[in-house]
Amino acid sequence: MYMETKQILALIQEHNEKNEKSTVKLWKLVEEIGRKVFKNSPFTKEDKEDIIRDKVIKLIYECNLPQNESVYYFITRSFKNQLVDELRNKKRFPTQSIDEVIYSSEDGDEITLKDTLQSDIQTDDDLRSEEVRDLVLNCISGFGAIQKPVVTLYLFEELNNSEIAKRLGLKMSQVESAKFFALKKIREFLKKYFSSRGSI
């Protein structure tokens, strides 16, 4: 830590003198501190990187980093505070519903993701539901090792978060995070697909 502190102090000085190479090195050091803090957090790798990147930008460009021995502590504490804020932020894990409307039928009926996953094929709308079901399955197949089983159990076996956590041996926060981001990806995928076809 002492060596890192000395290195950070030297890079801050050079960064303040507009040395681009030093700014890149400072960025990497601060980013690495952030990764250590967020290492065991329940967020996906992509989300961790986004959160860390945003914080690095604020620390390097919008904040006056202390130019003394407390700089390492200051950076670490900033990332820990950010982690606490992210975990408290209910917007990151709002209640997700598969009852969200994903398209409207020709009759004006609103079709939800749940409708498409549980329907029998009897009408044109049902054919479309089968199409959506296939799209959802295709989308899920590309998910990671946690998101894929979590969202599959949620959508197709209709398990709640605690049941999923118990079955997969995961923490509740991991299930909430995985479900939130998986459903978000599915919705974005379907909306993009149908809007490209002029269906939404």
C-alpha positions as CSV (number, residue, x, y, z in Angstrom):
1,M,0.0,0.0,0.0
2,Y,2.9,2.4,0.8
3,M,4.4,1.8,-2.7
4,E,1.0,2.3,-4.3
5,T,0.4,5.5,-2.4
6,K,3.8,6.9,-3.5
7,Q,3.1,5.9,-7.1
8,I,-0.4,7.5,-7.0
9,L,1.0,10.7,-5.6
10,A,3.7,10.9,-8.3
11,L,1.1,10.2,-11.0
12,I,-1.3,12.8,-9.6
13,Q,1.4,15.4,-9.8
14,E,2.2,14.5,-13.4
15,H,-1.5,14.3,-14.3
16,N,-1.9,17.8,-13.0
17,E,0.9,18.8,-15.3
18,K,-1.2,17.4,-18.3
19,N,1.1,14.4,-18.8
20,E,-1.2,12.0,-20.8
21,K,0.9,8.8,-20.1
22,S,0.7,9.5,-16.4
23,T,-3.0,10.1,-16.6
24,V,-3.5,6.7,-18.2
25,K,-1.3,5.0,-15.5
26,L,-3.2,6.9,-12.8
27,W,-6.5,5.8,-14.4
28,K,-5.4,2.1,-14.3
29,L,-4.2,2.3,-10.7
30,V,-7.4,3.9,-9.5
31,E,-9.5,1.5,-11.6
32,E,-7.6,-1.5,-9.9
33,I,-8.5,-0.1,-6.5
34,G,-12.1,0.0,-7.5
35,R,-12.0,-3.6,-8.8
36,K,-10.7,-4.7,-5.4
37,V,-13.5,-3.0,-3.6
38,F,-16.2,-4.3,-6.0
39,K,-14.7,-7.8,-6.4
40,N,-17.3,-9.7,-4.3
41,S,-20.2,-7.4,-5.0
42,P,-23.4,-8.9,-6.5
43,F,-23.2,-6.9,-9.7
44,T,-22.5,-8.4,-13.1
45,K,-19.0,-7.9,-14.5
46,E,-20.3,-5.4,-17.0
47,D,-22.1,-3.4,-14.4
48,K,-19.1,-3.4,-12.1
49,E,-16.9,-2.0,-14.9
50,D,-19.5,0.7,-15.7
51,I,-19.8,1.7,-12.0
52,I,-16.0,1.7,-11.6
53,R,-15.4,3.6,-14.8
54,D,-17.8,6.3,-13.8
55,K,-16.2,6.7,-10.4
56,V,-12.7,6.8,-11.9
57,I,-13.8,9.7,-14.1
58,K,-15.2,11.5,-11.1
59,L,-12.1,10.9,-9.0
60,I,-9.6,11.9,-11.6
61,Y,-11.3,14.7,-13.5
62,E,-14.0,16.1,-11.1
63,C,-12.4,15.7,-7.7
64,N,-9.3,17.1,-6.2
65,L,-7.5,14.0,-5.0
66,P,-5.5,14.7,-1.8
67,Q,-1.8,15.0,-2.5
68,N,-0.7,13.4,0.7
69,E,-0.4,9.9,2.3
70,S,-4.2,9.7,2.7
71,V,-4.8,9.5,-1.0
72,Y,-5.0,5.7,-1.1
73,Y,-7.4,5.6,1.8
74,F,-9.4,8.4,0.1
75,I,-9.8,6.5,-3.2
76,T,-10.6,3.2,-1.4
77,R,-13.2,5.0,0.8
78,S,-14.7,6.7,-2.3
79,F,-15.2,3.3,-4.0
80,K,-16.6,1.7,-0.8
81,N,-19.1,4.6,-0.4
82,Q,-20.0,4.1,-4.1
83,L,-20.6,0.4,-3.5
84,V,-22.9,1.2,-0.5
85,D,-24.8,3.7,-2.6
86,E,-25.3,1.2,-5.4
87,L,-26.5,-1.5,-3.1
88,R,-28.9,0.9,-1.5
89,N,-30.2,2.2,-4.8
90,K,-33.5,0.6,-5.2
91,K,-33.6,1.6,-8.9
92,R,-30.9,-1.0,-9.7
93,F,-33.2,-3.8,-8.4
94,P,-36.8,-2.7,-8.9
95,T,-39.5,-5.3,-8.8
96,Q,-39.5,-6.9,-12.2
97,S,-42.6,-8.2,-13.8
98,I,-43.1,-10.5,-16.7
99,D,-46.5,-8.8,-17.0
100,E,-45.0,-5.9,-18.9
101,V,-46.6,-5.4,-22.3
102,I,-44.3,-6.2,-25.1
103,Y,-46.6,-5.7,-28.1
104,S,-50.3,-5.2,-29.0
105,S,-52.3,-7.6,-31.1
106,E,-54.3,-6.6,-34.2
107,D,-57.4,-6.6,-32.0
108,G,-55.7,-4.1,-29.6
109,D,-55.1,-6.7,-26.9
110,E,-51.9,-6.1,-24.9
111,I,-49.7,-9.2,-24.9
112,T,-47.2,-9.6,-22.1
113,L,-44.1,-11.7,-21.9
114,K,-45.9,-14.1,-19.6
115,D,-48.7,-14.6,-22.1
116,T,-46.2,-15.5,-24.8
117,L,-44.4,-18.0,-22.6
118,Q,-47.6,-19.9,-21.5
119,S,-49.8,-19.9,-24.5
120,D,-51.0,-22.7,-26.8
121,I,-50.8,-22.0,-30.5
122,Q,-54.4,-21.5,-31.8
123,T,-54.5,-18.0,-33.5
124,D,-52.2,-15.7,-35.4
125,D,-51.4,-14.0,-32.1
126,D,-50.4,-17.3,-30.7
127,L,-48.1,-17.9,-33.6
128,R,-46.5,-14.6,-32.7
129,S,-46.4,-15.7,-29.1
130,E,-44.5,-18.8,-30.2
131,E,-42.2,-16.5,-32.2
132,V,-41.6,-14.4,-29.1
133,R,-41.0,-17.6,-27.0
134,D,-38.4,-18.7,-29.4
135,L,-36.8,-15.3,-29.4
136,V,-36.7,-15.3,-25.6
137,L,-35.1,-18.8,-25.5
138,N,-32.6,-17.6,-28.1
139,C,-31.8,-14.5,-26.0
140,I,-31.4,-16.6,-22.8
141,S,-29.1,-19.0,-24.4
142,G,-26.4,-16.3,-24.6
143,F,-26.6,-15.4,-20.9
144,G,-23.9,-16.2,-18.4
145,A,-23.7,-18.9,-15.8
146,I,-25.9,-17.1,-13.2
147,Q,-28.3,-15.1,-15.3
148,K,-29.3,-18.1,-17.5
149,P,-30.5,-20.5,-14.8
150,V,-32.0,-17.7,-12.7
151,V,-34.2,-16.2,-15.5
152,T,-35.1,-19.7,-16.8
153,L,-36.4,-20.8,-13.4
154,Y,-38.2,-17.5,-13.0
155,L,-39.9,-17.4,-16.4
156,F,-40.5,-21.1,-17.1
157,E,-41.0,-22.6,-13.6
158,E,-42.3,-19.4,-12.1
159,L,-40.2,-19.7,-9.0
160,N,-39.8,-16.7,-6.7
161,N,-36.4,-15.2,-5.7
162,S,-36.0,-17.2,-2.5
163,E,-36.9,-20.5,-4.3
164,I,-34.4,-19.7,-7.0
165,A,-31.7,-18.8,-4.5
166,K,-32.3,-22.0,-2.6
167,R,-32.3,-24.2,-5.7
168,L,-29.2,-22.7,-7.1
169,G,-27.3,-22.1,-3.9
170,L,-27.0,-18.4,-4.5
171,K,-27.4,-15.3,-2.3
172,M,-30.7,-13.5,-2.6
173,S,-28.8,-10.4,-3.9
174,Q,-27.2,-12.5,-6.7
175,V,-30.6,-13.7,-7.8
176,E,-32.1,-10.2,-7.7
177,S,-29.3,-8.8,-9.7
178,A,-29.2,-11.6,-12.2
179,K,-33.0,-11.5,-12.7
180,F,-33.1,-7.7,-13.1
181,F,-30.4,-7.6,-15.7
182,A,-31.6,-10.7,-17.6
183,L,-35.1,-9.4,-17.9
184,K,-33.8,-6.0,-18.9
185,K,-31.8,-7.7,-21.7
186,I,-34.8,-9.7,-22.8
187,R,-37.0,-6.6,-22.9
188,E,-34.4,-4.6,-24.8
189,F,-33.9,-7.5,-27.2
190,L,-37.6,-8.0,-27.9
191,K,-38.3,-4.2,-28.2
192,K,-35.5,-3.8,-30.7
193,Y,-36.6,-6.9,-32.6
194,F,-40.2,-5.8,-32.9
195,S,-39.5,-2.1,-33.5
196,S,-37.2,-3.1,-36.4
197,R,-40.2,-4.9,-37.9
198,G,-42.5,-2.0,-37.1
199,S,-44.5,-4.1,-34.7
200,I,-44.4,-1.9,-31.6
